Every structure is written in structure tokens, then in C-alpha cells.
Amino acid sequence: CAACKDIYDIKDRSFLTRFNRYYTEIHHCISVGKDKELDVLENLVKLCPACHRALGKGSSSAEYQKELIKRILNSNQQNLEFAKIIFASDNINILVDKIQENLK
């Protein structure tokens, strides 16, 4: 999981699939909604089910969501570069705030 890999063991946050691999979910770093131009590979990230649920609008505290988003951006250069383009900023804190505000 791009958000919690350095904090938790995936064994504690997911389960094995029938292919003997831990289950992950694909998440749009910047929520897509009706804006289909955001539905691109550079905007996708693999998350454990727990982190994916936590990043739903109102599913966890804004502070926790921002922490997860920052970890995603710091662990995935493609997501970071894409967010910089979409939000026209190089400031990580601004990017985190904008992504958190746009959660669906």
C-alpha cells in the first residue's frame, strides 16, 4: 500500500487472494468524479482496503486523510508530478490540501 507501507504490515491490512497475493485496490489519487481527463495511469495508486476506505469523503478525519495523501505523493513520483500539473503548484502542502478537499 502506497499510503501505509512503512507503518503497517500488509498482512494486517489486507487478505490473500486465491492467487496467493495480498489484495490491493486501485485508487484515483485525485478524485475523478465527472472529470474523465483525470482517469489516467499517472493518477492511479495501489492501496490496501483500509487506506482506500479511509480516503472516502468523511470516512476519517481530515488530518488522517492528509497524512495518507502526503505519504502517497512522497512514495509515487508519477502521482506527485500529475498533482503538480493539475493544481499548478509545487508546494506539497497545497497539493495535499487540494486533493483532500476533492475527495469523493
DSSP file (Angstrom, degrees, kcal/mol; ACC not computed):
  #  RESIDUE AA STRUCTURE BP1 BP2  ACC     N-H-->O    O-->H-N    N-H-->O    O-->H-N    TCO  KAPPA ALPHA  PHI   PSI    X-CA   Y-CA   Z-CA
    1    1 A C     >        0   0    0      0, 0.0     4,-1.5     0, 0.0    46,-0.2   0.000 360.0 360.0 360.0 127.4    0.0    0.0    0.0
    2    2 A A  T  4  +     0   0    0     44,-2.4    73,-0.1     1,-0.2    45,-0.1   0.722 360.0  47.3 -67.1 -20.5    1.4    3.3   -1.1
    3    3 A A  T  4 S+     0   0    0     43,-0.2    -1,-0.2     1,-0.1     3,-0.1   0.842 127.0  16.4 -91.7 -35.4   -0.1    5.1    1.9
    4    4 A C  T >> S+     0   0    0      1,-0.1     4,-2.6     2,-0.1     3,-2.0   0.304  82.2 115.8-123.9  10.5    0.8    2.8    4.9
    5    5 A K  T 3< S+     0   0    0     -4,-1.5     5,-0.1     1,-0.3    -1,-0.1   0.765  83.4  45.5 -58.2 -28.2    3.6    0.5    3.7
    6    6 A D  T 34 S+     0   0    0     -5,-0.1    -1,-0.3    -3,-0.1     3,-0.1   0.506 119.5  41.2 -92.1  -4.0    6.1    1.9    6.2
    7    7 A I  T <4 S+     0   0    0     -3,-2.0     2,-0.3     1,-0.2    -2,-0.2   0.803 116.8  30.6-106.7 -46.1    3.7    1.9    9.1
    8    8 A Y  S  < S-     0   0    0     -4,-2.6     2,-0.4     5,-0.0    -1,-0.2  -0.819  75.3-115.5-119.5 154.2    1.8   -1.4    8.9
    9    9 A D    >   -     0   0    0     -2,-0.3     3,-2.1     1,-0.1     4,-0.5  -0.752  28.1-129.2 -82.1 133.0    2.4   -4.9    7.6
   10   10 A I  G >> S+     0   0    0     -2,-0.4     4,-1.4     1,-0.3     3,-1.3   0.793 106.2  69.0 -55.5 -28.5    0.2   -5.6    4.6
   11   11 A K  G 34 S+     0   0    0      1,-0.3    -1,-0.3     2,-0.2     5,-0.1   0.802 100.4  47.6 -60.0 -29.1   -0.8   -8.9    6.4
   12   12 A D  G <4 S+     0   0    0     -3,-2.1    -1,-0.3     1,-0.2    -2,-0.2   0.552 118.1  39.7 -88.3  -8.5   -2.6   -6.8    9.0
   13   13 A R  T <4 S+     0   0    0     -3,-1.3    37,-0.7    -4,-0.5     2,-0.2   0.470 120.6  18.9-119.5  -6.1   -4.5   -4.6    6.5
   14   14 A S     <  -     0   0    0     -4,-1.4     2,-0.3    34,-0.1    10,-0.1  -0.629  68.6-118.5-145.3-162.0   -5.5   -7.0    3.7
   15   15 A F        -     0   0    0     -2,-0.2     8,-2.8     8,-0.2     2,-0.3  -0.964  32.2 -92.7-148.5 161.6   -6.0  -10.6    2.9
   16   16 A L  B     -A   22   0A   0     -2,-0.3     6,-0.2     6,-0.2     2,-0.1  -0.581  35.7-141.9 -79.3 137.9   -4.6  -13.2    0.5
   17   17 A T    >   -     0   0    0      4,-3.1     3,-2.0    -2,-0.3    -1,-0.1  -0.336  36.5 -93.8 -85.4 176.2   -6.3  -13.7   -2.9
   18   18 A R  T 3  S+     0   0    0      1,-0.3    -1,-0.1     2,-0.1    -2,-0.0   0.664 127.8  62.1 -66.9 -14.0   -6.8  -17.1   -4.5
   19   19 A F  T 3  S-     0   0    0      2,-0.2    -1,-0.3     0, 0.0     3,-0.1   0.254 119.3-111.7 -92.9  11.3   -3.5  -16.3   -6.4
   20   20 A N  S <  S+     0   0    0     -3,-2.0     2,-0.3     1,-0.2    -2,-0.1   0.817  80.6 119.9  62.0  34.6   -1.7  -16.1   -3.0
   21   21 A R  S    S-     0   0    0     -6,-0.1    -4,-3.1    -4,-0.0    -1,-0.2  -0.930  72.1 -99.8-123.6 150.8   -1.1  -12.4   -3.3
   22   22 A Y  B     -A   16   0A   0     -2,-0.3    -6,-0.2    -6,-0.2     2,-0.2  -0.517  42.0-113.1 -74.0 137.2   -2.3   -9.7   -0.9
   23   23 A Y        +     0   0    0     -8,-2.8     2,-0.3    -2,-0.2    -8,-0.2  -0.478  40.4 173.5 -71.7 130.5   -5.4   -7.9   -2.1
   24   24 A T        -     0   0    0     -2,-0.2     2,-0.3    24,-0.1    24,-0.2  -0.921  19.7-138.5-130.9 161.9   -5.0   -4.2   -3.0
   25   25 A E  E     -B   47   0B   0     22,-3.4    22,-3.0    -2,-0.3     2,-0.5  -0.885  18.1-118.8-120.2 151.6   -7.4   -1.7   -4.5
   26   26 A I  E     -B   46   0B   0     -2,-0.3     2,-0.4    20,-0.2    20,-0.2  -0.783  33.0-172.4 -92.4 131.5   -6.8    0.9   -7.2
   27   27 A H  E     -B   45   0B   0     18,-2.8    18,-1.9    -2,-0.5     2,-0.7  -0.955  26.6-125.6-124.9 139.6   -7.5    4.5   -6.0
   28   28 A H  E     -B   44   0B   0     -2,-0.4    16,-0.2    16,-0.2     3,-0.1  -0.780  17.2-151.3 -81.1 117.8   -7.5    7.7   -8.0
   29   29 A C  S    S+     0   0    0     14,-3.1     2,-0.6    -2,-0.7    -1,-0.2   0.935  93.2  36.9 -55.9 -48.3   -5.1   10.0   -6.2
   30   30 A I  S    S-     0   0    0     13,-0.4    -1,-0.2     8,-0.2    69,-0.1  -0.942 108.7-110.6-103.8 118.9   -7.1   13.0   -7.4
   31   31 A S        -     0   0    0     -2,-0.6     4,-0.1    68,-0.3    -2,-0.1  -0.169  25.3-154.8 -54.4 137.8  -10.8   12.0   -7.3
   32   32 A V    >   +     0   0    0      1,-0.1     3,-2.0     2,-0.1     6,-0.1   0.945  30.2 154.0 -84.0 -52.4  -12.2   11.8  -10.8
   33   33 A G  T 3  S-     0   0    0      1,-0.3    -1,-0.1     3,-0.1    71,-0.0  -0.373  83.8 -22.1  55.6-128.9  -16.0   12.4  -10.5
   34   34 A K  T 3  S+     0   0    0      1,-0.1     2,-1.5    -2,-0.1    -1,-0.3   0.551 117.2  96.6 -87.4  -9.0  -17.3   13.7  -13.8
   35   35 A D    X   +     0   0    0     -3,-2.0     3,-1.8     1,-0.2     4,-0.1  -0.623  49.6 178.3 -86.4  86.4  -13.8   14.9  -14.9
   36   36 A K  G >   +     0   0    0     -2,-1.5     3,-1.7     1,-0.3    -1,-0.2   0.644  69.0  76.9 -67.4 -15.7  -12.8   11.9  -17.1
   37   37 A E  G 3  S+     0   0    0      1,-0.3    -1,-0.3    -5,-0.1    -2,-0.1   0.686  89.3  60.3 -67.8 -14.5   -9.4   13.6  -18.0
   38   38 A L  G <  S+     0   0    0     -3,-1.8     2,-1.8     1,-0.2    -1,-0.3   0.516  78.1  94.1 -86.7  -5.7   -8.2   12.6  -14.5
   39   39 A D    <   +     0   0    0     -3,-1.7     2,-0.3    -4,-0.1    -1,-0.2  -0.509  62.1 120.8 -88.0  70.0   -8.8    8.9  -15.3
   40   40 A V  S >  S-     0   0    0     -2,-1.8     3,-2.0     1,-0.1     4,-0.1  -0.886  77.3-106.5-131.7 160.0   -5.2    8.2  -16.4
   41   41 A L  G >  S+     0   0    0     -2,-0.3     3,-1.9     1,-0.3    -1,-0.1   0.841 115.4  62.3 -55.8 -38.2   -2.5    5.9  -15.2
   42   42 A E  G 3  S+     0   0    0      1,-0.3    -1,-0.3    36,-0.1    40,-0.3   0.644 103.2  52.1 -65.1 -13.2   -0.5    8.8  -13.6
   43   43 A N  G <  S+     0   0    0     -3,-2.0   -14,-3.1    -5,-0.1   -13,-0.4   0.303  92.6  94.9-105.0   7.6   -3.4    9.3  -11.2
   44   44 A L  E <   +B   28   0B   0     -3,-1.9     2,-0.3   -16,-0.2   -16,-0.2  -0.776  45.4 174.7-105.5 146.8   -3.7    5.7  -10.0
   45   45 A V  E     -B   27   0B   0    -18,-1.9   -18,-2.8    -2,-0.3     2,-0.5  -0.994  30.5-119.0-147.2 146.3   -2.2    4.2   -6.9
   46   46 A K  E     +B   26   0B   0     -2,-0.3   -44,-2.4   -20,-0.2     2,-0.3  -0.765  37.8 175.1 -89.4 127.8   -2.5    0.8   -5.2
   47   47 A L  E     -B   25   0B   0    -22,-3.0   -22,-3.4    -2,-0.5    -2,-0.0  -0.929  33.5-111.6-128.3 153.2   -3.9    0.9   -1.6
   48   48 A C     >  -     0   0    0     -2,-0.3     4,-2.3   -24,-0.2     5,-0.2  -0.426  42.6-104.6 -71.5 160.1   -4.8   -1.6    1.0
   49   49 A P  H  > S+     0   0    0      0, 0.0     4,-2.2     0, 0.0     5,-0.2   0.849 119.3  55.7 -57.6 -35.0   -8.5   -1.8    1.7
   50   50 A A  H  > S+     0   0    0    -37,-0.7     4,-1.9     2,-0.2     5,-0.1   0.932 111.2  41.8 -65.8 -45.6   -8.2    0.0    5.0
   51   51 A C  H  > S+     0   0    0      2,-0.2     4,-1.2     1,-0.2    -1,-0.2   0.880 112.2  55.3 -69.0 -37.2   -6.5    3.1    3.5
   52   52 A H  H  < S+     0   0    0     -4,-2.3     3,-0.5     1,-0.2    -2,-0.2   0.928 110.2  45.5 -62.1 -44.0   -8.8    3.1    0.5
   53   53 A R  H >< S+     0   0    0     -4,-2.2     3,-1.6     1,-0.2    -1,-0.2   0.899 108.3  57.4 -63.4 -40.0  -11.8    3.2    2.8
   54   54 A A  H 3< S+     0   0    0     -4,-1.9     6,-0.3     1,-0.3    -1,-0.2   0.751  99.4  60.9 -63.8 -23.6  -10.2    6.0    4.9
   55   55 A L  T 3< S+     0   0    0     -4,-1.2     2,-0.3    -3,-0.5    -1,-0.3   0.213  77.8 109.8 -93.7  16.5   -9.8    8.2    1.8
   56   56 A G  S X  S-     0   0    0     -3,-1.6     3,-2.7    48,-0.1     4,-0.5  -0.677  89.6 -83.9 -83.5 147.3  -13.5    8.4    1.1
   57   57 A K  T 3  S-     0   0    0     -2,-0.3    -1,-0.1     1,-0.3    -2,-0.1  -0.290 114.4  -2.0 -54.2 121.1  -15.1   11.8    1.8
   58   58 A G  T 3  S+     0   0    0      2,-0.2    -1,-0.3    -4,-0.1    -3,-0.1   0.517  98.5 117.9  76.3   5.6  -15.9   12.0    5.5
   59   59 A S  S <  S+     0   0    0     -3,-2.7     2,-0.3    -5,-0.2    -2,-0.1   0.735  84.5   0.4 -78.6 -22.4  -14.6    8.4    6.2
   60   60 A S  S    S-     0   0    0     -4,-0.5    -2,-0.2    -6,-0.3    -1,-0.1  -0.919 100.3 -60.9-152.4 175.5  -11.9    9.5    8.5
   61   61 A S     >  -     0   0    0     -2,-0.3     4,-2.5     1,-0.1     5,-0.2  -0.261  42.5-122.5 -64.6 150.7  -10.5   12.8    9.9
   62   62 A A  H  > S+     0   0    0      1,-0.2     4,-2.5     2,-0.2     5,-0.2   0.874 113.3  56.0 -58.7 -38.1   -9.2   15.4    7.5
   63   63 A E  H  > S+     0   0    0      2,-0.2     4,-1.9     1,-0.2    -1,-0.2   0.923 109.2  44.8 -62.0 -45.5   -5.8   15.2    9.4
   64   64 A Y  H  > S+     0   0    0      2,-0.2     4,-2.3     1,-0.2    -2,-0.2   0.909 112.5  51.7 -66.5 -42.0   -5.5   11.5    8.8
   65   65 A Q  H  X S+     0   0    0     -4,-2.5     4,-2.6     1,-0.2    -2,-0.2   0.915 109.4  50.1 -60.4 -42.8   -6.6   11.7    5.2
   66   66 A K  H  X S+     0   0    0     -4,-2.5     4,-2.5     1,-0.2    -1,-0.2   0.876 108.3  53.1 -64.3 -37.1   -3.9   14.4    4.6
   67   67 A E  H  X S+     0   0    0     -4,-1.9     4,-2.0     2,-0.2    -1,-0.2   0.931 111.4  45.9 -62.3 -45.4   -1.3   12.2    6.2
   68   68 A L  H  X S+     0   0    0     -4,-2.3     4,-2.2     2,-0.2    -2,-0.2   0.918 112.7  50.2 -63.4 -43.8   -2.2    9.3    3.9
   69   69 A I  H  X S+     0   0    0     -4,-2.6     4,-2.6     1,-0.2     5,-0.2   0.916 109.8  50.4 -61.6 -44.0   -2.3   11.6    0.8
   70   70 A K  H  X S+     0   0    0     -4,-2.5     4,-2.3     1,-0.2    -1,-0.2   0.898 110.0  50.4 -61.8 -40.5    1.2   13.1    1.7
   71   71 A R  H  X S+     0   0    0     -4,-2.0     4,-1.3     2,-0.2    -1,-0.2   0.886 110.1  50.8 -64.5 -39.0    2.6    9.6    2.0
   72   72 A I  H  X S+     0   0    0     -4,-2.2     4,-1.3     2,-0.2     3,-0.5   0.953 112.0  46.1 -62.5 -49.8    1.1    8.6   -1.4
   73   73 A L  H  < S+     0   0    0     -4,-2.6     7,-0.3     1,-0.2     3,-0.2   0.876 113.0  49.9 -62.2 -38.1    2.7   11.6   -3.1
   74   74 A N  H  < S+     0   0    0     -4,-2.3    -1,-0.2    -5,-0.2    -2,-0.2   0.730 115.0  43.8 -73.7 -21.3    6.0   11.1   -1.4
   75   75 A S  H  < S+     0   0    0     -4,-1.3     2,-0.4    -3,-0.5    -1,-0.2   0.580 113.1  51.0 -99.2 -10.5    6.1    7.4   -2.4
   76   76 A N     X  -     0   0    0     -4,-1.3     4,-2.0    -3,-0.2    -1,-0.2  -0.881  57.7-170.4-135.0 103.0    4.9    7.8   -6.0
   77   77 A Q  H  > S+     0   0    0     -2,-0.4     4,-2.9     1,-0.2     5,-0.2   0.847  88.3  56.9 -60.2 -37.3    6.7   10.3   -8.3
   78   78 A Q  H  > S+     0   0    0      1,-0.2     4,-2.3     2,-0.2    -1,-0.2   0.920 108.0  46.7 -63.3 -42.7    4.0    9.9  -11.0
   79   79 A N  H  > S+     0   0    0     -3,-0.2     4,-2.4     2,-0.2    -1,-0.2   0.910 113.4  50.0 -63.6 -41.2    1.2   10.9   -8.7
   80   80 A L  H  X S+     0   0    0     -4,-2.0     4,-2.2    -7,-0.3    -2,-0.2   0.942 112.2  45.7 -63.1 -48.9    3.2   13.8   -7.4
   81   81 A E  H  X S+     0   0    0     -4,-2.9     4,-1.7     1,-0.2    -1,-0.2   0.889 112.9  50.9 -63.1 -39.5    4.1   15.2  -10.8
   82   82 A F  H  X S+     0   0    0     -4,-2.3     4,-2.6   -40,-0.3    -1,-0.2   0.926 110.1  49.1 -63.6 -44.9    0.5   14.7  -12.0
   83   83 A A  H  X S+     0   0    0     -4,-2.4     4,-2.6     1,-0.2     6,-0.2   0.882 107.5  55.5 -62.4 -38.6   -0.9   16.6   -9.0
   84   84 A K  H  X>S+     0   0    0     -4,-2.2     5,-1.2     1,-0.2     4,-0.6   0.898 111.5  44.2 -60.5 -40.4    1.6   19.4   -9.6
   85   85 A I  H  <5S+     0   0    0     -4,-1.7     3,-0.5     2,-0.2    -2,-0.2   0.942 115.0  46.9 -69.0 -48.5    0.3   19.8  -13.1
   86   86 A I  H  <5S+     0   0    0     -4,-2.6    -2,-0.2     1,-0.2    -1,-0.2   0.900 123.6  32.4 -62.9 -42.9   -3.4   19.6  -12.2
   87   87 A F  H  <5S-     0   0    0     -4,-2.6    -1,-0.2    -5,-0.2    -2,-0.2   0.359 100.6-130.1-100.8   5.4   -3.2   22.0   -9.3
   88   88 A A  T  <5 +     0   0    0     -4,-0.6     2,-0.3    -3,-0.5    -3,-0.2   0.891  68.9 109.3  49.3  50.1   -0.4   24.3  -10.8
   89   89 A S      < -     0   0    0     -5,-1.2    -2,-0.2    -6,-0.2    -1,-0.2  -0.994  55.6-162.0-152.2 148.5    1.7   24.1   -7.6
   90   90 A D        +     0   0    0     -2,-0.3     2,-0.7    -3,-0.1    -6,-0.1   0.387  64.7 109.3-104.2  -2.0    5.0   22.6   -6.4
   91   91 A N     >  -     0   0    0      1,-0.2     4,-2.3    -7,-0.1     3,-0.3  -0.670  59.2-154.3 -82.0 115.2    4.1   23.1   -2.7
   92   92 A I  H  > S+     0   0    0     -2,-0.7     4,-2.5     1,-0.2     5,-0.2   0.846  92.9  53.5 -58.9 -37.3    3.4   19.6   -1.2
   93   93 A N  H  > S+     0   0    0      2,-0.2     4,-2.3     1,-0.2    -1,-0.2   0.883 109.0  48.2 -68.9 -37.2    1.1   21.0    1.5
   94   94 A I  H  > S+     0   0    0     -3,-0.3     4,-2.7     2,-0.2    -2,-0.2   0.922 112.2  49.9 -65.5 -43.4   -1.1   22.9   -1.1
   95   95 A L  H  X S+     0   0    0     -4,-2.3     4,-2.7     2,-0.2     5,-0.2   0.928 111.0  48.9 -60.6 -45.7   -1.3   19.7   -3.2
   96   96 A V  H  X S+     0   0    0     -4,-2.5     4,-2.6     1,-0.2    -1,-0.2   0.928 112.5  48.2 -60.2 -46.4   -2.3   17.6   -0.1
   97   97 A D  H  X S+     0   0    0     -4,-2.3     4,-2.4     1,-0.2    -2,-0.2   0.923 112.9  47.8 -61.0 -45.1   -5.0   20.2    0.8
   98   98 A K  H  X S+     0   0    0     -4,-2.7     4,-1.3     2,-0.2    -2,-0.2   0.910 113.2  47.5 -64.6 -42.8   -6.4   20.3   -2.7
   99   99 A I  H  < S+     0   0    0     -4,-2.7     3,-0.3    -5,-0.2   -68,-0.3   0.927 112.9  48.9 -64.4 -43.8   -6.5   16.5   -3.1
  100  100 A Q  H >< S+     0   0    0     -4,-2.6     3,-1.2     1,-0.2    -2,-0.2   0.894 109.0  52.9 -63.1 -40.2   -8.1   16.1    0.3
  101  101 A E  H 3< S+     0   0    0     -4,-2.4    -1,-0.2     1,-0.2    -2,-0.2   0.795 108.9  51.5 -63.7 -28.5  -10.8   18.8   -0.5
  102  102 A N  T 3< S+     0   0    0     -4,-1.3    -1,-0.2    -3,-0.3    -2,-0.2   0.356  77.9 131.2 -93.8   5.0  -11.6   16.9   -3.7
  103  103 A L    <         0   0    0     -3,-1.2   -47,-0.1    -4,-0.3    -3,-0.0  -0.285 360.0 360.0 -59.2 143.2  -12.2   13.5   -2.1
  104  104 A K              0   0    0    -49,-0.3    -1,-0.1   -47,-0.0   -48,-0.1   0.368 360.0 360.0-107.8 360.0  -15.4   11.9   -3.2
